[in-house]
Amino acid sequence: MLNNSIRRLIVLENEKLVGVITRTNLVEFLRSKLLINATVDSINSE
């Protein structure tokens, strides 16, 4: 998205708009995923 200056992606289902994903949505999701994985790894290493 960053490389192509895309700020939003539309989500279609059966050719109907069902949502929009923004860069901010994606960053928030990835950040939470990384934090969860780091926590699980930390617990598993104890």
mmCIF file of the N, C-alpha and C atoms, coordinates in Angstrom:
data_MODEL
# 
_entry.id   MODEL 
# 
loop_
_atom_site.group_PDB 
_atom_site.id 
_atom_site.type_symbol 
_atom_site.label_atom_id 
_atom_site.label_alt_id 
_atom_site.label_comp_id 
_atom_site.label_asym_id 
_atom_site.label_entity_id 
_atom_site.label_seq_id 
_atom_site.pdbx_PDB_ins_code 
_atom_site.Cartn_x 
_atom_site.Cartn_y 
_atom_site.Cartn_z 
_atom_site.occupancy 
_atom_site.B_iso_or_equiv 
_atom_site.pdbx_formal_charge 
_atom_site.auth_seq_id 
_atom_site.auth_comp_id 
_atom_site.auth_asym_id 
_atom_site.auth_atom_id 
_atom_site.pdbx_PDB_model_num 
ATOM 1   N N  . MET A 1 1  ? 0.831   -1.188  0.000  1.00 0.00 ? 1  MET A N  1 
ATOM 2   C CA . MET A 1 1  ? 0.000   0.000   0.000  1.00 0.00 ? 1  MET A CA 1 
ATOM 3   C C  . MET A 1 1  ? 0.874   1.250   0.000  1.00 0.00 ? 1  MET A C  1 
ATOM 4   N N  . LEU A 1 2  ? 1.928   1.222   0.814  1.00 0.00 ? 2  LEU A N  1 
ATOM 5   C CA . LEU A 1 2  ? 2.796   2.397   0.882  1.00 0.00 ? 2  LEU A CA 1 
ATOM 6   C C  . LEU A 1 2  ? 3.541   2.625   -0.426 1.00 0.00 ? 2  LEU A C  1 
ATOM 7   N N  . ASN A 1 3  ? 4.039   1.539   -1.010 1.00 0.00 ? 3  ASN A N  1 
ATOM 8   C CA . ASN A 1 3  ? 4.807   1.668   -2.250 1.00 0.00 ? 3  ASN A CA 1 
ATOM 9   C C  . ASN A 1 3  ? 3.997   2.257   -3.389 1.00 0.00 ? 3  ASN A C  1 
ATOM 10  N N  . ASN A 1 4  ? 2.695   2.044   -3.363 1.00 0.00 ? 4  ASN A N  1 
ATOM 11  C CA . ASN A 1 4  ? 1.831   2.514   -4.455 1.00 0.00 ? 4  ASN A CA 1 
ATOM 12  C C  . ASN A 1 4  ? 0.906   3.656   -4.041 1.00 0.00 ? 4  ASN A C  1 
ATOM 13  N N  . SER A 1 5  ? 1.163   4.249   -2.886 1.00 0.00 ? 5  SER A N  1 
ATOM 14  C CA . SER A 1 5  ? 0.363   5.373   -2.366 1.00 0.00 ? 5  SER A CA 1 
ATOM 15  C C  . SER A 1 5  ? -1.127  5.046   -2.284 1.00 0.00 ? 5  SER A C  1 
ATOM 16  N N  . ILE A 1 6  ? -1.414  3.821   -1.876 1.00 0.00 ? 6  ILE A N  1 
ATOM 17  C CA . ILE A 1 6  ? -2.808  3.400   -1.704 1.00 0.00 ? 6  ILE A CA 1 
ATOM 18  C C  . ILE A 1 6  ? -3.173  3.626   -0.243 1.00 0.00 ? 6  ILE A C  1 
ATOM 19  N N  . ARG A 1 7  ? -4.219  4.384   -0.004 1.00 0.00 ? 7  ARG A N  1 
ATOM 20  C CA . ARG A 1 7  ? -4.628  4.700   1.362  1.00 0.00 ? 7  ARG A CA 1 
ATOM 21  C C  . ARG A 1 7  ? -5.774  3.833   1.836  1.00 0.00 ? 7  ARG A C  1 
ATOM 22  N N  . ARG A 1 8  ? -6.588  3.361   0.899  1.00 0.00 ? 8  ARG A N  1 
ATOM 23  C CA . ARG A 1 8  ? -7.765  2.566   1.262  1.00 0.00 ? 8  ARG A CA 1 
ATOM 24  C C  . ARG A 1 8  ? -7.958  1.436   0.265  1.00 0.00 ? 8  ARG A C  1 
ATOM 25  N N  . LEU A 1 9  ? -8.439  0.301   0.765  1.00 0.00 ? 9  LEU A N  1 
ATOM 26  C CA . LEU A 1 9  ? -8.812  -0.822  -0.089 1.00 0.00 ? 9  LEU A CA 1 
ATOM 27  C C  . LEU A 1 9  ? -10.281 -1.119  0.156  1.00 0.00 ? 9  LEU A C  1 
ATOM 28  N N  . ILE A 1 10 ? -11.019 -1.283  -0.907 1.00 0.00 ? 10 ILE A N  1 
ATOM 29  C CA . ILE A 1 10 ? -12.427 -1.630  -0.733 1.00 0.00 ? 10 ILE A CA 1 
ATOM 30  C C  . ILE A 1 10 ? -12.547 -3.150  -0.624 1.00 0.00 ? 10 ILE A C  1 
ATOM 31  N N  . VAL A 1 11 ? -13.520 -3.589  0.133  1.00 0.00 ? 11 VAL A N  1 
ATOM 32  C CA . VAL A 1 11 ? -13.790 -5.014  0.314  1.00 0.00 ? 11 VAL A CA 1 
ATOM 33  C C  . VAL A 1 11 ? -15.143 -5.300  -0.326 1.00 0.00 ? 11 VAL A C  1 
ATOM 34  N N  . LEU A 1 12 ? -15.134 -6.220  -1.282 1.00 0.00 ? 12 LEU A N  1 
ATOM 35  C CA . LEU A 1 12 ? -16.350 -6.568  -2.000 1.00 0.00 ? 12 LEU A CA 1 
ATOM 36  C C  . LEU A 1 12 ? -16.760 -8.004  -1.686 1.00 0.00 ? 12 LEU A C  1 
ATOM 37  N N  . GLU A 1 13 ? -18.059 -8.215  -1.642 1.00 0.00 ? 13 GLU A N  1 
ATOM 38  C CA . GLU A 1 13 ? -18.614 -9.558  -1.522 1.00 0.00 ? 13 GLU A CA 1 
ATOM 39  C C  . GLU A 1 13 ? -19.762 -9.635  -2.510 1.00 0.00 ? 13 GLU A C  1 
ATOM 40  N N  . ASN A 1 14 ? -19.656 -10.567 -3.442 1.00 0.00 ? 14 ASN A N  1 
ATOM 41  C CA . ASN A 1 14 ? -20.661 -10.684 -4.508 1.00 0.00 ? 14 ASN A CA 1 
ATOM 42  C C  . ASN A 1 14 ? -20.861 -9.351  -5.223 1.00 0.00 ? 14 ASN A C  1 
ATOM 43  N N  . GLU A 1 15 ? -19.747 -8.673  -5.479 1.00 0.00 ? 15 GLU A N  1 
ATOM 44  C CA . GLU A 1 15 ? -19.736 -7.398  -6.196 1.00 0.00 ? 15 GLU A CA 1 
ATOM 45  C C  . GLU A 1 15 ? -20.439 -6.261  -5.454 1.00 0.00 ? 15 GLU A C  1 
ATOM 46  N N  . LYS A 1 16 ? -20.649 -6.424  -4.132 1.00 0.00 ? 16 LYS A N  1 
ATOM 47  C CA . LYS A 1 16 ? -21.237 -5.361  -3.308 1.00 0.00 ? 16 LYS A CA 1 
ATOM 48  C C  . LYS A 1 16 ? -20.214 -4.916  -2.275 1.00 0.00 ? 16 LYS A C  1 
ATOM 49  N N  . LEU A 1 17 ? -20.183 -3.614  -2.045 1.00 0.00 ? 17 LEU A N  1 
ATOM 50  C CA . LEU A 1 17 ? -19.270 -3.060  -1.054 1.00 0.00 ? 17 LEU A CA 1 
ATOM 51  C C  . LEU A 1 17 ? -19.686 -3.510  0.347  1.00 0.00 ? 17 LEU A C  1 
ATOM 52  N N  . VAL A 1 18 ? -18.734 -4.142  1.054  1.00 0.00 ? 18 VAL A N  1 
ATOM 53  C CA . VAL A 1 18 ? -19.025 -4.580  2.415  1.00 0.00 ? 18 VAL A CA 1 
ATOM 54  C C  . VAL A 1 18 ? -18.086 -3.949  3.433  1.00 0.00 ? 18 VAL A C  1 
ATOM 55  N N  . GLY A 1 19 ? -17.060 -3.231  2.948  1.00 0.00 ? 19 GLY A N  1 
ATOM 56  C CA . GLY A 1 19 ? -16.158 -2.582  3.889  1.00 0.00 ? 19 GLY A CA 1 
ATOM 57  C C  . GLY A 1 19 ? -15.015 -1.870  3.204  1.00 0.00 ? 19 GLY A C  1 
ATOM 58  N N  . VAL A 1 20 ? -14.243 -1.190  4.035  1.00 0.00 ? 20 VAL A N  1 
ATOM 59  C CA . VAL A 1 20 ? -13.062 -0.464  3.579  1.00 0.00 ? 20 VAL A CA 1 
ATOM 60  C C  . VAL A 1 20 ? -11.955 -0.715  4.591  1.00 0.00 ? 20 VAL A C  1 
ATOM 61  N N  . ILE A 1 21 ? -10.766 -1.050  4.094  1.00 0.00 ? 21 ILE A N  1 
ATOM 62  C CA . ILE A 1 21 ? -9.596  -1.221  4.956  1.00 0.00 ? 21 ILE A CA 1 
ATOM 63  C C  . ILE A 1 21 ? -8.669  -0.049  4.691  1.00 0.00 ? 21 ILE A C  1 
ATOM 64  N N  . THR A 1 22 ? -8.270  0.630   5.759  1.00 0.00 ? 22 THR A N  1 
ATOM 65  C CA . THR A 1 22 ? -7.343  1.751   5.619  1.00 0.00 ? 22 THR A CA 1 
ATOM 66  C C  . THR A 1 22 ? -5.960  1.328   6.085  1.00 0.00 ? 22 THR A C  1 
ATOM 67  N N  . ARG A 1 23 ? -4.971  2.121   5.742  1.00 0.00 ? 23 ARG A N  1 
ATOM 68  C CA . ARG A 1 23 ? -3.612  1.843   6.226  1.00 0.00 ? 23 ARG A CA 1 
ATOM 69  C C  . ARG A 1 23 ? -3.588  1.840   7.743  1.00 0.00 ? 23 ARG A C  1 
ATOM 70  N N  . THR A 1 24 ? -4.345  2.739   8.350  1.00 0.00 ? 24 THR A N  1 
ATOM 71  C CA . THR A 1 24 ? -4.396  2.803   9.812  1.00 0.00 ? 24 THR A CA 1 
ATOM 72  C C  . THR A 1 24 ? -4.969  1.518   10.388 1.00 0.00 ? 24 THR A C  1 
ATOM 73  N N  . ASN A 1 25 ? -6.046  0.992   9.789  1.00 0.00 ? 25 ASN A N  1 
ATOM 74  C CA . ASN A 1 25 ? -6.612  -0.285  10.229 1.00 0.00 ? 25 ASN A CA 1 
ATOM 75  C C  . ASN A 1 25 ? -5.563  -1.386  10.169 1.00 0.00 ? 25 ASN A C  1 
ATOM 76  N N  . LEU A 1 26 ? -4.851  -1.435  9.068  1.00 0.00 ? 26 LEU A N  1 
ATOM 77  C CA . LEU A 1 26 ? -3.858  -2.472  8.863  1.00 0.00 ? 26 LEU A CA 1 
ATOM 78  C C  . LEU A 1 26 ? -2.710  -2.361  9.865  1.00 0.00 ? 26 LEU A C  1 
ATOM 79  N N  . VAL A 1 27 ? -2.240  -1.163  10.100 1.00 0.00 ? 27 VAL A N  1 
ATOM 80  C CA . VAL A 1 27 ? -1.156  -0.948  11.064 1.00 0.00 ? 27 VAL A CA 1 
ATOM 81  C C  . VAL A 1 27 ? -1.597  -1.339  12.466 1.00 0.00 ? 27 VAL A C  1 
ATOM 82  N N  . GLU A 1 28 ? -2.799  -0.967  12.861 1.00 0.00 ? 28 GLU A N  1 
ATOM 83  C CA . GLU A 1 28 ? -3.307  -1.330  14.184 1.00 0.00 ? 28 GLU A CA 1 
ATOM 84  C C  . GLU A 1 28 ? -3.418  -2.841  14.336 1.00 0.00 ? 28 GLU A C  1 
ATOM 85  N N  . PHE A 1 29 ? -3.917  -3.515  13.300 1.00 0.00 ? 29 PHE A N  1 
ATOM 86  C CA . PHE A 1 29 ? -4.041  -4.967  13.343 1.00 0.00 ? 29 PHE A CA 1 
ATOM 87  C C  . PHE A 1 29 ? -2.672  -5.631  13.473 1.00 0.00 ? 29 PHE A C  1 
ATOM 88  N N  . LEU A 1 30 ? -1.723  -5.208  12.633 1.00 0.00 ? 30 LEU A N  1 
ATOM 89  C CA . LEU A 1 30 ? -0.397  -5.816  12.663 1.00 0.00 ? 30 LEU A CA 1 
ATOM 90  C C  . LEU A 1 30 ? 0.317   -5.555  13.976 1.00 0.00 ? 30 LEU A C  1 
ATOM 91  N N  . ARG A 1 31 ? 0.147   -4.356  14.529 1.00 0.00 ? 31 ARG A N  1 
ATOM 92  C CA . ARG A 1 31 ? 0.764   -4.024  15.814 1.00 0.00 ? 31 ARG A CA 1 
ATOM 93  C C  . ARG A 1 31 ? 0.223   -4.929  16.915 1.00 0.00 ? 31 ARG A C  1 
ATOM 94  N N  . SER A 1 32 ? -1.085  -5.109  16.960 1.00 0.00 ? 32 SER A N  1 
ATOM 95  C CA . SER A 1 32 ? -1.667  -5.959  17.998 1.00 0.00 ? 32 SER A CA 1 
ATOM 96  C C  . SER A 1 32 ? -1.243  -7.408  17.802 1.00 0.00 ? 32 SER A C  1 
ATOM 97  N N  . LYS A 1 33 ? -1.156  -7.858  16.551 1.00 0.00 ? 33 LYS A N  1 
ATOM 98  C CA . LYS A 1 33 ? -0.708  -9.218  16.260 1.00 0.00 ? 33 LYS A CA 1 
ATOM 99  C C  . LYS A 1 33 ? 0.725   -9.430  16.733 1.00 0.00 ? 33 LYS A C  1 
ATOM 100 N N  . LEU A 1 34 ? 1.596   -8.454  16.486 1.00 0.00 ? 34 LEU A N  1 
ATOM 101 C CA . LEU A 1 34 ? 2.985   -8.557  16.934 1.00 0.00 ? 34 LEU A CA 1 
ATOM 102 C C  . LEU A 1 34 ? 3.080   -8.575  18.452 1.00 0.00 ? 34 LEU A C  1 
ATOM 103 N N  . LEU A 1 35 ? 2.286   -7.741  19.117 1.00 0.00 ? 35 LEU A N  1 
ATOM 104 C CA . LEU A 1 35 ? 2.304   -7.712  20.581 1.00 0.00 ? 35 LEU A CA 1 
ATOM 105 C C  . LEU A 1 35 ? 1.812   -9.037  21.163 1.00 0.00 ? 35 LEU A C  1 
ATOM 106 N N  . ILE A 1 36 ? 0.773   -9.591  20.572 1.00 0.00 ? 36 ILE A N  1 
ATOM 107 C CA . ILE A 1 36 ? 0.246   -10.877 21.042 1.00 0.00 ? 36 ILE A CA 1 
ATOM 108 C C  . ILE A 1 36 ? 1.296   -11.969 20.848 1.00 0.00 ? 36 ILE A C  1 
ATOM 109 N N  . ASN A 1 37 ? 1.911   -12.010 19.679 1.00 0.00 ? 37 ASN A N  1 
ATOM 110 C CA . ASN A 1 37 ? 2.930   -13.032 19.410 1.00 0.00 ? 37 ASN A CA 1 
ATOM 111 C C  . ASN A 1 37 ? 4.118   -12.898 20.346 1.00 0.00 ? 37 ASN A C  1 
ATOM 112 N N  . ALA A 1 38 ? 4.540   -11.675 20.625 1.00 0.00 ? 38 ALA A N  1 
ATOM 113 C CA . ALA A 1 38 ? 5.665   -11.460 21.531 1.00 0.00 ? 38 ALA A CA 1 
ATOM 114 C C  . ALA A 1 38 ? 5.319   -11.923 22.942 1.00 0.00 ? 38 ALA A C  1 
ATOM 115 N N  . THR A 1 39 ? 4.080   -11.670 23.371 1.00 0.00 ? 39 THR A N  1 
ATOM 116 C CA . THR A 1 39 ? 3.639   -12.101 24.697 1.00 0.00 ? 39 THR A CA 1 
ATOM 117 C C  . THR A 1 39 ? 3.605   -13.618 24.776 1.00 0.00 ? 39 THR A C  1 
ATOM 118 N N  . VAL A 1 40 ? 3.068   -14.264 23.771 1.00 0.00 ? 40 VAL A N  1 
ATOM 119 C CA . VAL A 1 40 ? 2.999   -15.735 23.756 1.00 0.00 ? 40 VAL A CA 1 
ATOM 120 C C  . VAL A 1 40 ? 4.417   -16.324 23.755 1.00 0.00 ? 40 VAL A C  1 
ATOM 121 N N  . ASP A 1 41 ? 5.298   -15.766 22.960 1.00 0.00 ? 41 ASP A N  1 
ATOM 122 C CA . ASP A 1 41 ? 6.678   -16.234 22.925 1.00 0.00 ? 41 ASP A CA 1 
ATOM 123 C C  . ASP A 1 41 ? 7.353   -16.082 24.270 1.00 0.00 ? 41 ASP A C  1 
ATOM 124 N N  . SER A 1 42 ? 7.078   -14.975 24.932 1.00 0.00 ? 42 SER A N  1 
ATOM 125 C CA . SER A 1 42 ? 7.655   -14.725 26.243 1.00 0.00 ? 42 SER A CA 1 
ATOM 126 C C  . SER A 1 42 ? 7.157   -15.749 27.263 1.00 0.00 ? 42 SER A C  1 
ATOM 127 N N  . ILE A 1 43 ? 5.874   -16.044 27.212 1.00 0.00 ? 43 ILE A N  1 
ATOM 128 C CA . ILE A 1 43 ? 5.296   -17.028 28.127 1.00 0.00 ? 43 ILE A CA 1 
ATOM 129 C C  . ILE A 1 43 ? 5.856   -18.419 27.855 1.00 0.00 ? 43 ILE A C  1 
ATOM 130 N N  . ASN A 1 44 ? 5.985   -18.757 26.589 1.00 0.00 ? 44 ASN A N  1 
ATOM 131 C CA . ASN A 1 44 ? 6.494   -20.080 26.217 1.00 0.00 ? 44 ASN A CA 1 
ATOM 132 C C  . ASN A 1 44 ? 7.966   -20.268 26.577 1.00 0.00 ? 44 ASN A C  1 
ATOM 133 N N  . SER A 1 45 ? 8.721   -19.198 26.625 1.00 0.00 ? 45 SER A N  1 
ATOM 134 C CA . SER A 1 45 ? 10.155  -19.317 26.910 1.00 0.00 ? 45 SER A CA 1 
ATOM 135 C C  . SER A 1 45 ? 10.443  -19.398 28.412 1.00 0.00 ? 45 SER A C  1 
ATOM 136 N N  . GLU A 1 46 ? 9.450   -19.197 29.220 1.00 0.00 ? 46 GLU A N  1 
ATOM 137 C CA . GLU A 1 46 ? 9.657   -19.246 30.690 1.00 0.00 ? 46 GLU A CA 1 
ATOM 138 C C  . GLU A 1 46 ? 9.711   -20.646 31.208 1.00 0.00 ? 46 GLU A C  1 
# 
